Amino acid sequence: MFQLYLLTVLTNVLAGLALATGFLTERFERFSEYTDFMGNAVYRIVLAVLSLLIGIINLFPTYSGDMAVLGELFPSLAGIVTGILLITEYIGSRKREGESKTVELAEKVEKLSGPYLTIVGIASIIIGILHAILPKLPLL
């Protein structure tokens, strides 16, 4: 299941970069070249769905020697949270004339999570990198 492990690392790092784009652009001048790509709506929604799906799949690992549920807890939770935040950000940006319950819910989640997007993004990047470096850690 090396493929799933690699997808976990990639989606965590890429979703973290997508969430922390504003912060990284301010801090690192060279990152501004990738801002347009990271802001692409299609890229963000595909990444959100993949991150959410892989995070849910990784909650129940089938690797030999892992614990039943806690095998990749932090990478799974990071994938799920970043996926949800990217999806709500997408739904919030696609407001239509008629207010629906989905848009209202997305606005509430975006209002509550707005100040923490950068923190969640950087945490997801760190978790992805640590997961790549230390693959045998029980919760990582």
N, C-alpha and C positions, 0 to 999 in steps of 0.2 A: 504494500500500500504506500509505496514511496511517492506515487503520483498525488495522492490525497494530501500527504505531508507537504509536498512542494506547493500545491495549490493553497493550502492553509497559510503557509509563509507568504506567498505572493499576494494573496487577497488581503491579508492583514496589513502588509506594508503599503500596498497600493491604496487601500481604503483609508488608511491613516494619512497618507500623503494627500488624498483628495479632501479629507476633512480639515487638515491643517494647512491648506494652500495659502491662505491669507497670512498666517503667522510666518510660514517659511519664506514667502516672498519678501516680507519686511526684513527678515533676519539675513537671508542669503540672496545676494543679488543675482547669482547665476540661476536660481530656481525660477525666476520670473519668466524664463524662456519656456517653461512647461506649464505656466498658468493657464493659457488658453486651452491646452489639451486636457488639463485636470478639470477645467470648468465646462467641458463639453457635456451636454445633458445626456446624450446616448451613452457615452463612456461611464458617466456616474451611475446611471440606472442599471446598466449591465453589471458593473462592478458591485453595486449594492445587492442585486439579486444573487450573484455568485457568492459574495461574502456571506450573506444570510444563509444560503443553501449549504455551503461548505461548513459554516459554523454549526448548523444543526446536525449535519452528518457526523461531524467530529465529536459531538457529545457522546456518541456511542461507538467508541473505537473497536475495531476487530483485530488489532495487533496482538500478537502473542506476547504475554508477559505484562501487559498493561492492566491497570485496575479497570473494573467494569465501567464506571462512569467518569472517573476523575483523570483519565489518561491524558487528555489535552484540554483541561478545563479553561485555563486563561485564554489560549488561542481561540477556543470555541466561543467563549463569551465575548471576546473582542470582535470576532467576526459577526456575531449576531447583533451586537450593539452598533457597530459601524454600519452594517447593512440597514438596520432600522433607521438610523439617523440619516443616511443618504437617501433612503426612500421617502422619509417625511420631508426632507429638504426638497426633493424633486416634486412631490405633491404640492407642497407649499408654493413652489415657484410656478406651478401650472394652475393658478387660480382661475376659475371660470366665472362667468356672470352669475350663475345660480350657485348659491352656497349649499354644499352637500355636507353630510355628516363626516365624510372622509376628509374633506378639506378642513373642516372645523377641528377634527381630531389632530390632523397634521399640524395645524397652526398652534394648537395647544402644546403638542410635543416639541415643536420648533421653538416656541416661546420659552419653555422650561429648559430645553437643552442648548439653546443658542449660545450662552456664555461658555459652555463646556465643550463645544465642538473641537476646539484646538487641543484641549487637554485629552479628550478621548482619542483624537487623531494621533497625537504624539505617543500616547500610551499604547495604541495599537501598533505603531511603528516599532516601539521598543519591544513589545511582546513578540512581534513577528521576527525581529532580529535575534532575540534571545532564544526563541524556539528553533531558529535555524542553527544557532551555535551550540545549544545544549538540548539536543533532542530527547535525551533519556531522562530528564528531570520529571518526576511524577506528575506535577500539576502543569508543567510547561511543555 
